[in-house]
Amino acid sequence: MHRRNLLKLIAAAGSGLAMPAVVRAQRSRRKPIVLYCDLAVDPAREQEMLDAFHTHFLPAAQSFRGRGFVDLKMLKLRSVIQGGPAPATGINYRFQLTYESEEQRQVWIKSDIHQRNWPLIENTVLNKDYLVLLTDAV
């Protein structure tokens, strides 16, 4: 391939010209959703939960890249620095899942791979009536 044609191809790909204008416009308007679950993980089962998260659940979630999955984190609560109310007694982890849309997240949670792997996390919590917040990025 001639250098000039290669440079044109690289420029077109980098600017998104190869993508239809309608798709580019939709992607630029769409904001992701973020789901939070505040979990009271049994301290005696904390390592079990972390192993299940990193070894099973996270790779399962990442297999949905290209189908709406954006990011997933398991966060350990360190301290409340300001304000209140503080998280409920025993809350020691926050699960944070980001998806391109709620519709795509629904496909994920109904999938067999999610149904097999979420119990590995949920079975380590002391209270299954945990707070779940669905938010929109703005």
C-alpha positions in Angstrom: 0.0 0.0 0.0 1.3 3.5 -0.8 2.2 5.6 2.1 -0.3 8.3 1.1 -3.2 5.8 1.1 -2.1 4.4 4.4 -2.0 7.8 6.0 -5.6 8.6 4.6 -6.8 5.3 6.0 -5.3 5.9 9.5 -6.7 9.5 9.5 -10.2 8.2 8.6 -10.2 5.5 11.2 -9.0 7.8 13.9 -11.6 10.4 13.2 -14.5 7.9 13.1 -15.3 8.7 9.4 -15.6 5.0 8.7 -18.5 4.9 11.2 -21.9 6.0 9.9 -22.9 9.5 11.1 -26.1 8.2 12.8 -24.1 5.7 14.9 -21.5 8.4 15.9 -24.3 10.8 16.9 -26.1 8.1 19.0 -22.8 7.1 20.8 -22.0 10.7 21.6 -25.4 11.3 23.2 -25.7 8.0 25.1 -24.6 8.1 28.7 -23.9 4.9 30.7 -25.8 3.7 33.7 -24.0 2.8 36.9 -25.4 0.3 39.4 -24.3 0.2 43.1 -24.9 -2.5 45.6 -23.9 -1.9 49.2 -23.0 -5.2 50.7 -22.4 -6.5 54.2 -19.9 -9.3 53.4 -19.5 -11.7 56.3 -15.9 -11.0 57.6 -15.3 -14.7 57.9 -16.1 -15.1 54.2 -14.4 -12.0 52.9 -11.5 -13.8 51.2 -14.0 -16.3 49.6 -15.9 -13.4 48.2 -12.8 -11.6 46.8 -11.6 -14.9 45.2 -15.0 -15.5 43.6 -15.1 -11.9 42.4 -11.6 -11.8 40.8 -11.5 -15.4 39.6 -15.1 -16.0 38.4 -17.4 -13.0 38.4 -15.2 -10.3 36.9 -14.0 -12.5 34.0 -17.7 -13.5 33.4 -18.7 -9.8 33.3 -15.8 -8.9 31.0 -17.0 -11.5 28.5 -19.8 -9.0 27.8 -17.5 -6.4 26.4 -19.0 -5.3 23.1 -22.5 -6.1 24.5 -22.8 -3.1 26.8 -20.3 -3.9 29.6 -18.1 -0.9 30.5 -16.6 -1.5 33.9 -16.9 -3.4 37.2 -15.4 -2.8 40.6 -15.6 -4.2 44.1 -14.8 -1.4 46.5 -14.0 -1.9 50.2 -15.3 0.8 52.5 -12.4 2.5 54.3 -14.1 5.3 56.2 -16.8 8.0 56.1 -15.0 11.3 55.7 -17.9 13.7 55.7 -21.7 13.8 55.9 -24.3 11.3 56.7 -26.0 9.1 57.1 -23.2 6.6 57.2 -23.8 3.3 55.4 -25.9 0.8 57.4 -24.2 -1.2 60.1 -22.0 -4.0 58.6 -21.7 -2.5 55.1 -18.1 -3.1 54.2 -18.2 -3.3 50.3 -19.7 -1.4 47.4 -20.2 -3.3 44.1 -20.1 -0.9 41.2 -21.2 -2.0 37.7 -21.2 0.3 34.6 -23.1 -0.6 31.4 -23.9 1.4 28.3 -27.6 1.0 29.0 -30.1 -0.5 31.4 -31.4 -2.6 28.6 -28.0 -4.2 28.0 -27.5 -4.7 31.8 -30.8 -6.6 31.9 -29.5 -9.0 29.2 -26.4 -9.6 31.3 -28.3 -10.3 34.5 -30.6 -12.7 32.7 -27.7 -14.6 31.1 -26.7 -18.1 32.3 -23.2 -16.9 33.1 -24.5 -14.2 35.5 -27.0 -16.7 37.0 -24.1 -19.1 37.8 -21.6 -16.5 39.1 -23.6 -13.9 41.1 -24.5 -16.4 43.9 -20.7 -16.8 44.5 -20.7 -13.2 45.7 -24.3 -13.0 47.1 -23.9 -16.1 49.3 -21.1 -14.4 51.3 -23.3 -11.4 52.4 -25.0 -11.3 55.8 -28.1 -9.6 54.5 -29.5 -10.3 51.0 -31.8 -7.2 51.3 -28.9 -5.0 50.4 -29.3 -1.5 48.9 -29.2 -1.4 45.1 -29.0 2.0 43.4 -29.3 2.5 39.6 -27.9 5.8 38.4 -27.6 7.6 35.1 -24.3 9.3 34.2 -25.1 12.9 33.3 
